[in-house]
Amino acid sequence: MDVDKKRIWLRGQFVEVTDEVYRAYMQGDRKIRYFENDLKTERFVLGKEGQVVQIIPSREDSLDRLMDENAQQFSDRRESVESVVFRKMETDRLHTALSMLTPEEQALIQALFFEEKTERQYADELGVYRNAVHVRKMKVLKKLKKILE
């Protein structure tokens, strides 16, 4: 065998190959080593005096380490599609029920729940006692409950 010839180890023996085959084989071999070793081990970046400047962690985590750190693999905090649809349906039902109320009842619900006014503030606007607003509110809520059932 010539020194210039490229050889690769296959099935227990060296086989002579062209430069093109040798390069392709070595690229594949390097890629395998990258996935099997480089991604799985942490590396250290050393400074001029040999001290560790930075630790590059492995890109593959063990389940034990993740559990120790309480990590979540898919930490998607967004609401699920089902929850969004369910909430939309409930909101639509509520708006339909609210539209069945009288204008005075709608104004009371608007002021107390959407504008977040207190019963006392709303009573002062209407010029009535707070207790009267409270009684009206309880009647309207009972009516809404019946409509929604």
C-alpha positions as CSV (number, residue, x, y, z in Angstrom):
1,M,0.0,0.0,0.0
2,D,1.2,3.5,-0.8
3,V,1.5,6.2,1.8
4,D,-0.7,8.6,-0.2
5,K,-3.6,6.1,-0.4
6,K,-6.5,6.6,2.0
7,R,-7.6,3.7,4.1
8,I,-10.6,3.2,6.4
9,W,-11.2,0.3,8.8
10,L,-14.2,-1.7,7.7
11,R,-15.3,-5.1,9.1
12,G,-12.0,-5.9,10.7
13,Q,-9.7,-4.8,7.8
14,F,-8.3,-1.7,6.1
15,V,-9.9,-0.9,2.8
16,E,-8.3,1.5,0.3
17,V,-10.7,4.3,-0.8
18,T,-10.6,7.4,-2.9
19,D,-10.1,10.9,-1.4
20,E,-13.8,11.7,-1.9
21,V,-15.0,8.6,-0.1
22,Y,-12.4,9.1,2.7
23,R,-13.6,12.7,3.3
24,A,-17.3,11.7,3.4
25,Y,-16.5,8.8,5.8
26,M,-14.5,11.1,8.1
27,Q,-17.2,13.7,8.1
28,G,-19.8,11.1,9.1
29,D,-17.4,9.7,11.7
30,R,-16.9,13.2,13.1
31,K,-20.6,13.8,13.2
32,I,-21.1,10.6,15.1
33,R,-18.5,11.6,17.7
34,Y,-20.1,15.0,18.0
35,F,-23.5,13.5,18.9
36,E,-22.1,10.7,21.0
37,N,-19.5,12.6,22.9
38,D,-19.3,16.4,22.4
39,L,-22.9,17.1,23.2
40,K,-22.9,14.9,26.3
41,T,-19.8,16.3,28.1
42,E,-19.2,19.7,29.6
43,R,-16.2,21.6,28.6
44,F,-14.0,24.2,30.3
45,V,-12.6,27.4,28.8
46,L,-9.3,28.1,30.4
47,G,-7.7,31.5,30.8
48,K,-4.1,32.5,30.1
49,E,-2.9,31.3,33.5
50,G,-4.7,28.0,33.2
51,Q,-7.6,28.9,35.5
52,V,-11.2,27.9,34.5
53,V,-12.8,31.0,33.0
54,Q,-16.1,29.5,31.8
55,I,-17.8,26.1,32.0
56,I,-19.8,25.2,28.9
57,P,-22.4,22.7,30.1
58,S,-23.4,19.6,28.3
59,R,-26.3,20.0,25.9
60,E,-27.8,16.8,27.0
61,D,-29.4,16.7,30.5
62,S,-29.9,13.8,32.7
63,L,-33.4,13.2,34.2
64,D,-31.9,13.2,37.7
65,R,-30.4,16.7,37.3
66,L,-33.6,18.0,35.8
67,M,-35.6,16.6,38.7
68,D,-33.1,18.1,41.2
69,E,-33.5,21.5,39.6
70,N,-37.3,21.1,39.2
71,A,-36.9,21.8,35.5
72,Q,-39.7,21.4,33.1
73,Q,-38.9,20.0,29.6
74,F,-41.8,21.8,28.0
75,S,-42.5,24.8,30.2
76,D,-45.4,26.2,28.2
77,R,-47.3,28.5,30.5
78,R,-49.8,29.5,27.9
79,E,-53.4,28.6,28.2
80,S,-54.5,25.5,26.3
81,V,-56.7,25.9,23.2
82,E,-59.5,23.9,25.0
83,S,-59.4,26.4,27.9
84,V,-59.6,29.4,25.6
85,V,-62.5,27.9,23.7
86,F,-64.3,27.0,27.0
87,R,-63.8,30.4,28.5
88,K,-65.0,32.1,25.2
89,M,-68.2,29.9,25.3
90,E,-68.8,30.8,28.9
91,T,-68.3,34.5,28.2
92,D,-70.7,34.3,25.3
93,R,-73.3,32.6,27.5
94,L,-72.9,35.3,30.2
95,H,-73.3,38.2,27.6
96,T,-76.4,36.5,26.3
97,A,-77.8,36.2,29.8
98,L,-76.9,39.9,30.5
99,S,-78.8,41.0,27.4
100,M,-82.0,39.4,28.8
101,L,-81.9,41.8,31.8
102,T,-83.8,45.1,31.9
103,P,-81.8,48.2,31.2
104,E,-81.8,49.1,34.9
105,E,-80.5,45.7,35.9
106,Q,-77.9,45.9,33.2
107,A,-76.8,49.3,34.5
108,L,-76.5,47.9,38.0
109,I,-74.3,45.0,36.8
110,Q,-72.2,47.3,34.6
111,A,-71.5,49.7,37.5
112,L,-70.8,47.1,40.2
113,F,-69.0,44.4,38.3
114,F,-67.4,46.0,35.2
115,E,-66.7,49.5,36.5
116,E,-66.0,48.1,39.9
117,K,-67.9,50.7,41.8
118,T,-69.0,49.9,45.4
119,E,-72.6,49.6,46.3
120,R,-72.3,52.8,48.3
121,Q,-70.9,54.7,45.3
122,Y,-73.7,53.4,43.0
123,A,-76.3,54.2,45.6
124,D,-75.0,57.8,45.9
125,E,-75.3,58.2,42.1
126,L,-78.9,56.9,42.2
127,G,-79.8,58.9,45.3
128,V,-80.9,55.7,47.2
129,Y,-79.7,53.8,50.2
130,R,-76.8,51.4,49.9
131,N,-79.1,48.6,51.2
132,A,-81.5,49.1,48.4
133,V,-78.7,48.7,45.8
134,H,-77.6,45.5,47.7
135,V,-81.1,44.0,47.6
136,R,-81.4,44.8,43.8
137,K,-78.0,43.3,43.2
138,M,-79.0,40.0,44.9
139,K,-82.2,39.8,42.9
140,V,-80.4,40.4,39.7
141,L,-77.8,37.8,40.5
142,K,-80.5,35.2,41.3
143,K,-82.2,36.1,38.0
144,L,-78.9,35.6,36.1
145,K,-78.3,32.3,37.8
146,K,-81.7,31.1,36.6
147,I,-81.1,32.2,33.1
148,L,-77.7,30.5,33.0
149,E,-79.0,27.2,34.3
